[in-house]
């Protein structure tokens, strides 16, 4: 596989850890979180903590927008 110029794994400083915030309850956590869900709504990523994901599992599986929960 060919990489684009300047697109290698060892160039530049390491990325800062991303902080996730639950779009439903506002809980914050350092990324990555294995129990969190990620949803793409209106072209943007929305993250949901494990508790909110469990409480709204049927809505998530039905692909309802989080505004309808």
N, CA, C and O atoms as a GROMACS GRO file, in nm:
protein
  276
    1UNK      N    1   0.084  -0.116   0.000
    1UNK     CA    2   0.000   0.000   0.000
    1UNK      C    3   0.090   0.124   0.000
    1UNK      O    4   0.191   0.126   0.070
    2UNK      N    5   0.055   0.222  -0.075
    2UNK     CA    6   0.134   0.344  -0.087
    2UNK      C    7   0.074   0.454  -0.001
    2UNK      O    8  -0.047   0.477  -0.003
    3UNK      N    9   0.160   0.523   0.074
    3UNK     CA   10   0.115   0.635   0.158
    3UNK      C   11   0.137   0.765   0.084
    3UNK      O   12   0.227   0.776   0.002
    4UNK      N   13   0.055   0.864   0.116
    4UNK     CA   14   0.072   0.997   0.059
    4UNK      C   15   0.192   1.063   0.126
    4UNK      O   16   0.225   1.028   0.240
    5UNK      N   17   0.258   1.158   0.060
    5UNK     CA   18   0.370   1.228   0.121
    5UNK      C   19   0.329   1.295   0.252
    5UNK      O   20   0.226   1.362   0.259
    6UNK      N   21   0.411   1.276   0.355
    6UNK     CA   22   0.383   1.334   0.485
    6UNK      C   23   0.275   1.262   0.563
    6UNK      O   24   0.229   1.311   0.666
    7UNK      N   25   0.234   1.145   0.515
    7UNK     CA   26   0.126   1.070   0.580
    7UNK      C   27   0.180   0.940   0.638
    7UNK      O   28   0.132   0.831   0.605
    8UNK      N   29   0.279   0.952   0.725
    8UNK     CA   30   0.335   0.832   0.786
    8UNK      C   31   0.301   0.829   0.934
    8UNK      O   32   0.265   0.931   0.992
    9UNK      N   33   0.313   0.712   0.994
    9UNK     CA   34   0.278   0.694   1.134
    9UNK      C   35   0.378   0.757   1.229
    9UNK      O   36   0.344   0.783   1.345
   10UNK      N   37   0.501   0.783   1.184
   10UNK     CA   38   0.603   0.830   1.276
   10UNK      C   39   0.638   0.978   1.257
   10UNK      O   40   0.744   1.022   1.304
   11UNK      N   41   0.555   1.055   1.190
   11UNK     CA   42   0.588   1.196   1.172
   11UNK      C   43   0.510   1.282   1.270
   11UNK      O   44   0.390   1.263   1.288
   12UNK      N   45   0.577   1.376   1.333
   12UNK     CA   46   0.512   1.469   1.423
   12UNK      C   47   0.489   1.412   1.561
   12UNK      O   48   0.510   1.292   1.584
   13UNK      N   49   0.446   1.497   1.653
   13UNK     CA   50   0.421   1.453   1.790
   13UNK      C   51   0.296   1.366   1.799
   13UNK      O   52   0.210   1.370   1.711
   14UNK      N   53   0.288   1.287   1.905
   14UNK     CA   54   0.173   1.201   1.926
   14UNK      C   55   0.049   1.287   1.950
   14UNK      O   56   0.058   1.396   2.007
   15UNK      N   57  -0.064   1.238   1.908
   15UNK     CA   58  -0.190   1.312   1.924
   15UNK      C   59  -0.231   1.316   2.071
   15UNK      O   60  -0.209   1.220   2.146
   16UNK      N   61  -0.290   1.427   2.111
   16UNK     CA   62  -0.342   1.441   2.247
   16UNK      C   63  -0.461   1.347   2.263
   16UNK      O   64  -0.538   1.328   2.169
   17UNK      N   65  -0.479   1.288   2.382
   17UNK     CA   66  -0.596   1.204   2.403
   17UNK      C   67  -0.724   1.288   2.392
   17UNK      O   68  -0.732   1.398   2.444
   18UNK      N   69  -0.821   1.233   2.323
   18UNK     CA   70  -0.947   1.303   2.301
   18UNK      C   71  -1.038   1.282   2.423
   18UNK      O   72  -1.038   1.175   2.483
   19UNK      N   73  -1.113   1.384   2.459
   19UNK     CA   74  -1.211   1.372   2.566
   19UNK      C   75  -1.348   1.356   2.502
   19UNK      O   76  -1.388   1.436   2.418
   20UNK      N   77  -1.419   1.252   2.544
   20UNK     CA   78  -1.554   1.228   2.494
   20UNK      C   79  -1.654   1.287   2.591
   20UNK      O   80  -1.631   1.289   2.712
   21UNK      N   81  -1.766   1.335   2.538
   21UNK     CA   82  -1.874   1.383   2.623
   21UNK      C   83  -2.003   1.318   2.574
   21UNK      O   84  -2.034   1.321   2.455
   22UNK      N   85  -2.078   1.261   2.667
   22UNK     CA   86  -2.205   1.197   2.633
   22UNK      C   87  -2.303   1.303   2.584
   22UNK      O   88  -2.326   1.403   2.651
   23UNK      N   89  -2.360   1.279   2.466
   23UNK     CA   90  -2.453   1.375   2.407
   23UNK      C   91  -2.588   1.375   2.479
   23UNK      O   92  -2.669   1.465   2.458
   24UNK      N   93  -2.612   1.274   2.563
   24UNK     CA   94  -2.742   1.265   2.631
   24UNK      C   95  -2.736   1.321   2.774
   24UNK      O   96  -2.821   1.402   2.812
   25UNK      N   97  -2.637   1.278   2.854
   25UNK     CA   98  -2.632   1.319   2.994
   25UNK      C   99  -2.516   1.412   3.028
   25UNK      O  100  -2.516   1.471   3.136
   26UNK      N  101  -2.418   1.426   2.938
   26UNK     CA  102  -2.307   1.518   2.959
   26UNK      C  103  -2.188   1.460   3.032
   26UNK      O  104  -2.094   1.534   3.064
   27UNK      N  105  -2.188   1.329   3.061
   27UNK     CA  106  -2.074   1.265   3.127
   27UNK      C  107  -1.951   1.277   3.038
   27UNK      O  108  -1.959   1.257   2.917
   28UNK      N  109  -1.836   1.310   3.098
   28UNK     CA  110  -1.711   1.323   3.022
   28UNK      C  111  -1.617   1.209   3.059
   28UNK      O  112  -1.616   1.163   3.173
   29UNK      N  113  -1.538   1.164   2.961
   29UNK     CA  114  -1.440   1.057   2.983
   29UNK      C  115  -1.331   1.067   2.878
   29UNK      O  116  -1.352   1.122   2.770
   30UNK      N  117  -1.214   1.013   2.912
   30UNK     CA  118  -1.104   1.009   2.816
   30UNK      C  119  -1.132   0.901   2.712
   30UNK      O  120  -1.182   0.793   2.746
   31UNK      N  121  -1.100   0.929   2.588
   31UNK     CA  122  -1.122   0.832   2.480
   31UNK      C  123  -1.007   0.734   2.476
   31UNK      O  124  -0.898   0.772   2.518
   32UNK      N  125  -1.022   0.616   2.429
   32UNK     CA  126  -1.146   0.550   2.391
   32UNK      C  127  -1.212   0.483   2.510
   32UNK      O  128  -1.145   0.446   2.607
   33UNK      N  129  -1.341   0.468   2.503
   33UNK     CA  130  -1.419   0.400   2.606
   33UNK      C  131  -1.490   0.282   2.540
   33UNK      O  132  -1.572   0.302   2.451
   34UNK      N  133  -1.459   0.159   2.582
   34UNK     CA  134  -1.513   0.042   2.513
   34UNK      C  135  -1.664   0.025   2.524
   34UNK      O  136  -1.724  -0.038   2.436
   35UNK      N  137  -1.728   0.079   2.626
   35UNK     CA  138  -1.871   0.060   2.643
   35UNK      C  139  -1.955   0.174   2.585
   35UNK      O  140  -2.078   0.167   2.587
   36UNK      N  141  -1.890   0.277   2.535
   36UNK     CA  142  -1.963   0.390   2.479
   36UNK      C  143  -2.009   0.359   2.337
   36UNK      O  144  -1.947   0.277   2.268
   37UNK      N  145  -2.117   0.424   2.293
   37UNK     CA  146  -2.168   0.411   2.156
   37UNK      C  147  -2.139   0.538   2.079
   37UNK      O  148  -2.136   0.648   2.136
   38UNK      N  149  -2.119   0.523   1.951
   38UNK     CA  150  -2.099   0.637   1.863
   38UNK      C  151  -2.208   0.634   1.756
   38UNK      O  152  -2.232   0.530   1.694
   39UNK      N  153  -2.273   0.746   1.736
   39UNK     CA  154  -2.379   0.757   1.638
   39UNK      C  155  -2.348   0.874   1.546
   39UNK      O  156  -2.299   0.977   1.591
   40UNK      N  157  -2.376   0.858   1.418
   40UNK     CA  158  -2.359   0.968   1.323
   40UNK      C  159  -2.497   1.022   1.292
   40UNK      O  160  -2.579   0.953   1.231
   41UNK      N  161  -2.522   1.144   1.333
   41UNK     CA  162  -2.651   1.209   1.311
   41UNK      C  163  -2.628   1.344   1.245
   41UNK      O  164  -2.549   1.426   1.294
   42UNK      N  165  -2.696   1.367   1.135
   42UNK     CA  166  -2.684   1.493   1.060
   42UNK      C  167  -2.539   1.525   1.026
   42UNK      O  168  -2.498   1.641   1.029
   43UNK      N  169  -2.461   1.423   0.993
   43UNK     CA  170  -2.324   1.440   0.950
   43UNK      C  171  -2.223   1.458   1.062
   43UNK      O  172  -2.104   1.476   1.034
   44UNK      N  173  -2.265   1.453   1.187
   44UNK     CA  174  -2.173   1.470   1.300
   44UNK      C  175  -2.176   1.349   1.392
   44UNK      O  176  -2.278   1.282   1.404
   45UNK      N  177  -2.063   1.321   1.456
   45UNK     CA  178  -2.055   1.209   1.550
   45UNK      C  179  -2.107   1.251   1.685
   45UNK      O  180  -2.076   1.360   1.735
   46UNK      N  181  -2.188   1.164   1.745
   46UNK     CA  182  -2.238   1.185   1.880
   46UNK      C  183  -2.203   1.062   1.961
   46UNK      O  184  -2.224   0.949   1.915
   47UNK      N  185  -2.150   1.082   2.081
   47UNK     CA  186  -2.109   0.972   2.166
   47UNK      C  187  -2.205   0.961   2.284
   47UNK      O  188  -2.253   1.062   2.336
   48UNK      N  189  -2.233   0.837   2.326
   48UNK     CA  190  -2.323   0.810   2.438
   48UNK      C  191  -2.254   0.717   2.535
   48UNK      O  192  -2.198   0.614   2.496
   49UNK      N  193  -2.260   0.754   2.665
   49UNK     CA  194  -2.195   0.672   2.768
   49UNK      C  195  -2.265   0.537   2.779
   49UNK      O  196  -2.373   0.518   2.724
   50UNK      N  197  -2.203   0.445   2.850
   50UNK     CA  198  -2.258   0.311   2.864
   50UNK      C  199  -2.396   0.310   2.925
   50UNK      O  200  -2.482   0.233   2.881
   51UNK      N  201  -2.421   0.394   3.027
   51UNK     CA  202  -2.553   0.398   3.090
   51UNK      C  203  -2.660   0.447   2.993
   51UNK      O  204  -2.766   0.384   2.981
   52UNK      N  205  -2.635   0.556   2.925
   52UNK     CA  206  -2.733   0.609   2.830
   52UNK      C  207  -2.754   0.513   2.713
   52UNK      O  208  -2.866   0.497   2.665
   53UNK      N  209  -2.648   0.449   2.668
   53UNK     CA  210  -2.660   0.353   2.558
   53UNK      C  211  -2.748   0.236   2.600
   53UNK      O  212  -2.833   0.192   2.523
   54UNK      N  213  -2.727   0.184   2.723
   54UNK     CA  214  -2.810   0.072   2.771
   54UNK      C  215  -2.956   0.113   2.787
   54UNK      O  216  -3.046   0.038   2.748
   55UNK      N  217  -2.979   0.231   2.845
   55UNK     CA  218  -3.116   0.278   2.868
   55UNK      C  219  -3.193   0.302   2.739
   55UNK      O  220  -3.316   0.292   2.737
   56UNK      N  221  -3.122   0.332   2.630
   56UNK     CA  222  -3.188   0.367   2.504
   56UNK      C  223  -3.152   0.270   2.392
   56UNK      O  224  -3.152   0.307   2.274
   57UNK      N  225  -3.122   0.146   2.428
   57UNK     CA  226  -3.077   0.047   2.330
   57UNK      C  227  -3.176   0.026   2.217
   57UNK      O  228  -3.135   0.020   2.101
   58UNK      N  229  -3.303   0.016   2.247
   58UNK     CA  230  -3.403  -0.006   2.141
   58UNK      C  231  -3.410   0.111   2.044
   58UNK      O  232  -3.422   0.091   1.923
   59UNK      N  233  -3.401   0.232   2.095
   59UNK     CA  234  -3.403   0.349   2.009
   59UNK      C  235  -3.278   0.353   1.920
   59UNK      O  236  -3.286   0.389   1.803
   60UNK      N  237  -3.163   0.315   1.977
   60UNK     CA  238  -3.038   0.312   1.900
   60UNK      C  239  -3.048   0.208   1.789
   60UNK      O  240  -3.012   0.235   1.675
   61UNK      N  241  -3.096   0.088   1.824
   61UNK     CA  242  -3.108  -0.019   1.724
   61UNK      C  243  -3.212   0.015   1.618
   61UNK      O  244  -3.201  -0.031   1.504
   62UNK      N  245  -3.313   0.094   1.654
   62UNK     CA  246  -3.415   0.135   1.557
   62UNK      C  247  -3.368   0.252   1.471
   62UNK      O  248  -3.439   0.295   1.380
   63UNK      N  249  -3.248   0.303   1.501
   63UNK     CA  250  -3.187   0.414   1.429
   63UNK      C  251  -3.268   0.543   1.441
   63UNK      O  252  -3.274   0.624   1.348
   64UNK      N  253  -3.330   0.561   1.559
   64UNK     CA  254  -3.399   0.688   1.585
   64UNK      C  255  -3.296   0.793   1.623
   64UNK      O  256  -3.198   0.763   1.692
   65UNK      N  257  -3.317   0.916   1.578
   65UNK     CA  258  -3.229   1.026   1.620
   65UNK      C  259  -3.240   1.042   1.770
   65UNK      O  260  -3.347   1.022   1.828
   66UNK      N  261  -3.130   1.079   1.833
   66UNK     CA  262  -3.128   1.092   1.980
   66UNK      C  263  -3.225   1.200   2.028
   66UNK      O  264  -3.263   1.198   2.145
   67UNK      N  265  -3.264   1.292   1.944
   67UNK     CA  266  -3.361   1.394   1.983
   67UNK      C  267  -3.498   1.333   2.014
   67UNK      O  268  -3.579   1.394   2.083
   68UNK      N  269  -3.523   1.212   1.963
   68UNK     CA  270  -3.652   1.145   1.984
   68UNK      C  271  -3.653   1.055   2.106
   68UNK      O  272  -3.758   0.999   2.139
   69UNK      N  273  -3.540   1.039   2.175
   69UNK     CA  274  -3.537   0.954   2.293
   69UNK      C  275  -3.608   1.025   2.404
   69UNK      O  276  -3.618   0.972   2.514
   0.00000   0.00000   0.00000
